[in-house]
Amino acid sequence: MKRKILLTMVVFLMVFSFLACDRDNPSGRAATGAYQVRDPNLTPPGTFPIVREPITLSVGLPVHIQVSDYYDNMLTKYFENLLGINLEFAFYDPGNDGLTRLNLQVASGEPLPDLLYFKGPLGNQARREAFGRAGAIIPLNDLIEHQGVHTRRAIAQIQSFDYMGIDPWFWGMDSEGVIWGYMLYEQQFSNANSARAVYNTEFAAALGMDESQWQGGASAGHRGRIPHWDWFLAYLRGIRDNDVNGNGIMNDEVPLAGSTGWHAHLLGWLQKLHIYSDYTSTYSFWMVQNDQLQYTYDKPEYRDALRTMNMLYRERLWDESSLTQGNLTALNGGEWPVIGVGTGGGGAGRPFPGSLTYMPMGVVEGPTGVALNSYWLHTPVFPWVISSNSQYPEAAFRFLDAQGYDDDFAIYPRFGFEGHHWRRSLPHEPGLYGTMGPNIGPVHPYMTEVVVTWGDNQNVHWRDEFGIDFLNRKASMAWDGDEANGEYRLGLNVQQIFPFTPAEFPIHVVYTSAENERWDQTRVEVLNYVTQSRALFATGQMDVEREWDSYLDTLRRMGANDLLAVDQAAYARLRAATTRMWGPPPSAGDR
């Protein structure tokens, strides 16, 4: 009897050990280090369909109100037909509610869908690593190496034109080299140059002003004609003091406005009149000088920027609603336009469809000759993970690997499908971005959007972008010749601001687990304090002359100097990963 009990315990322990090892290392690597395919239903890597007999994979993602049907959906059917599988969906609320539910599922050990896509939450390296260490998701290193035929091809293409020379997986590895998430990579040219603004040409005409009077750009290296500070200030004051929209009402016009919308932060845009502002990127107060990371918020030039913001505020050239309104609604319709200059990366570039009322004014040369673009270099994010509960982890990875199969794939989740929603450009059609400037080639056109799907209710895609756009095709759009085309005007805006990109600019870094645990809270507190102080200085609630020193003292007490040392160390690690020196960002035409 004792022998039987002992034998039973040995078998139990062996099974338990196997299950534990399987959970700790579910990616297919045997104890000897050799990779072994576990799923006999899989077809050879790189082939389609990916399975011999159909299976069902579940996908968890935030539901989007503009997707009318996820099942009767062109992107869903694309995956199902290509891969030979069925898809079912587990929907999460968007935003923090969905993240809260996901965190609770991981904490409680509740089974997760086979695949999860959360661009924001799972784009966070620390959260992915925490989920991985908790055993909720699996590492992908071995799957990438042994099953990722299409992934490896796509990554090789990225590295062939990536001017930094960094392995793109660098941004997805934890401090031990484990990759917990699958890559989304899109070097979207227009998004990289999204520190944009537009101005009302009818207001300018009413004041006897136009672009022929723009004299800016000379002191910034003759990189294009842009408004000089004198013209800009006269334009704003003219709007304030005159009935430029002609409706018979004085003072209903707003000279300058921003919002809390995408890259529409007014103070971030105004900061560029004096010092670099990376408000369109991962961080809000970074700059790079002589290969070293610095903070902008304690520099004399930043203080000058605060003075300018406050001067414009005191002259009633912008008001506090710019810091709280969700979007520039006044730009999007109404019988009488009221905004003179509107900042924003999205809607500000495409107001009044069919109208040329608003045209680009993305960079203004400041009072001391500073003219800067806030260049947002896209680095990969990793929003896809595979659950450790998945019955088919290798097939789930093959679903991810398929995103590198079709050169056009990255277009589908944004624009839809060729022949239905877009067509390939014709040889005679110009690109949206034209010729970018001296020593910068044209951005060659590839596609033309013929049916807009992104902002409408549709069952074409899932209203979330993913894929590996190694050919930068989403940026390579042709122009249909219509000057009222909003995308064309956005392209004009990009053409104007791109030449003012500095040779050195901040880029996303990767922190170690220890750095995240020790400094995350301090980083949030410092950023919040600086952001709030900027608004208070700009509106005069803090005095930039009398309270500047106490502001700096507060930052020191909060640990800003120590935080800078941590950020500089992380930035140095990034620089050490490069294989050649950095230079100005390449144009899409160079790729």
Residue, then its C-alpha position, 0 to 999 in steps of 0.5 A: m500500500k505504501r509503495k502504491i501511494l509512493l508511486t502515485m505521489v511520484v507520478f503526481l509530482m512528475v505531472f505537476s513538474f511538467l505542467a509547471c515547466d510548460r507554463d514557465n516555458p510554453s514557447g516550445r524550447a525543450a530542456t536540451g535547448a532545441y525547438q520542438v513543434r508541439d502542435p501536430n495540426l500546424t502546417p510548416p512555418g510560413t505556409f498557408p493555411i496555418v493548420r490542417e484542420p480548422i481551429t478557433l482562436s479567440v481575440g480580446l481587444p477593446v471594442h470600438i463604436q465605429v465598428s458595426d460588426y466584427y464577425d461580418n467584417m472584411l479584415t476578420k474574413y481576410f484572416e480566416n480565409l488566409l489562415g484556415i481558422n475561425l475567429e471569435f472575439a472577447f470585447y473589452d471596454p475602451g480606456n481604463d475600464g478595459l484595462t481594469r478588467l484585464n488587470l483583474q483577470v491577470a491577478s485572479g488567474e482568470p483564463l484569457p483569450d488566445l490573443l490580446y490586443f491593447k495598443g495603449p496598455l500592452g504597449n507599456q513595457a513594464r505592464r507586459e513584463a509584469f503580466g509575463r512574470a505573473g504567468a499570464i502571457i508567454p514569451l515569444n523569442d523562440l516562436i519568432e526564431h522558429q515559426g516567424v518566417h514572415t516576421r523575420r522577413a519584415i524585420a530584415q526589411i526594417q533594418s535595411f533602411d532604419y537609419m539608427g541601425i537598431d534591432p527593432w526588437f530592442w524596444g520590446m525586450d525586458s532587461e533579460g532579453v525576453i520578448w513578451g509582445y508582438m510588434l506593431y511598426e509603422q513609420q507613418f510620415s505624416n504622424a511623425n510630423s504632426a506638430r501642425a497648425v493652420y491659419n484662416t486665409e480669409f482672415a488674413a486677406a481681410l487684414g491685407m496679409d498673405e503668405s507672400q509676406w512670410q519672411g521667416g526661415a532665413s535665420a534657421g538655415h533658409r529651410g523654407r519660407i514661414p511666418h516670422w514672429d512679427w507677421f504672426l503677432a500682427y496677424l493675431r492682433g489684427i484678428r483681435d481688433n477687427d471683425v475679420n469674419g464680417n458677421g458684424i460682431m466684434n470680439d467673437e473671433v479667437p486669434l489662437a486656439g488649441s485643444t486636448g485633442w491629438h497633438a493639439h496642445l497649444l502651449g507645447w506648440l508655442q514652446k517651439l518658438h524658443i526651445y525644442s518641444d517634444y509634445t507629440s512624442t512619448y515624452s513632453f519635456w525632453m531635448v537632445q544636445n551634443d548627443q546627451l539627453q536634457y530636460t527643457y523645463d529648467k532652461p533659460e530658453y524655456r523661461d523665455a517661452l513661458r514669457t511669450m505664452n503669458m504675453l500672448y495671454r495677457e493680450r487676449l490672443w488666446d484663452e484658457s479654453s484651449l487647455t481644456q476643450g476636447n477639440l477645435t469645434a469652431l474649425n469644423g463648421g458653423e456659418w462664421p469661422v472664428i479661429g485665426v490659428g488652430t493647432g493640432g495633428g488631426g482635425a486642425g489639418r482638415p477643417f471645412p471639407g471642400s474649402l480652402t479657408y484654412m491652410p498650413m502654418g505649422v512652424v513660426e520663427g520665434p522672436t529670437g530666430v528659433a524655428l523648430n519642428s517637433y519630430w516624432l520618430h516612430t519606434p515599434v510598440f508591442p500591443w499583441v500578446i499570447s495568453s498562457n491559457s491558449q490551447y493553440p499558442e503556436a497557431a496564435f503566433r502564426f496569426l501574428d506572423a501572418q501580419g508580415y506576409d503581405d507587403d500591403f497588410a499594414i494598409y488594411p487595418r487603416f484604409g481597407f482593401e485594394g479595389h474596394h477602398w483604395r487603389r494603387s497610384l498611377p505613374h502620373e499622379p504626384g505624392l501628397y508630400g511632394t518634394m520635401g526640401p533641399n537634399i530631401g527627395p520626394v515621397h513617392p506615391y503608392m496608393t490613393e484612398v477612394v473610400v474613407t473608412w477610418g472615421d465612419n461606421q464600418n465593418v471593413h476593419w477593427r479600427d485599430e492599426f497593426g502590422i509591420d509597415f516596413l515599406n512605409r506604404k501608408a505614408s506614400m499616398a497619391w494626390d488626386g489633384d483636388e486642392a480642397n482635399g484635406e489630406y492634400r493640405l495636410g501634406l502641404n503642412v508636412q512639407q512646410i514643417f519637415p525641413f525644420t526638424p533638428a538633427e538631434f531629437p529625443i527618442h523612446v527609451v527602454y527602462t529596466s524593471a528596477e528603474n521602473e519600480r524605483w522611478d515611475q512614480t517620481r517621473v509621473e509627479v515631475l511631469n505633472y508638476v511641470t505641465q501644471s506649472r507651465a499652464l500657471f505661468a502661461t496664464g499668470q497664476m504663477d509669475v515667471e519672474r518672481e516664482w521661477d527660482s521657487y519652481l526650480d527648487t520644487l523640482r529639485r526637492m521632487g528628485a528631478n535631478d536624480l531622475l535626469a540621471v536615470d533617464q540619461a543612463a537609459y538614453a545612453r543604453l539606447r545610443a550604445a545599441t546603434t551601429r552608426m551615428w545618427g543623422p537627420p531623419p530620412s524621408a520616405g523617398d529615401r526608403 
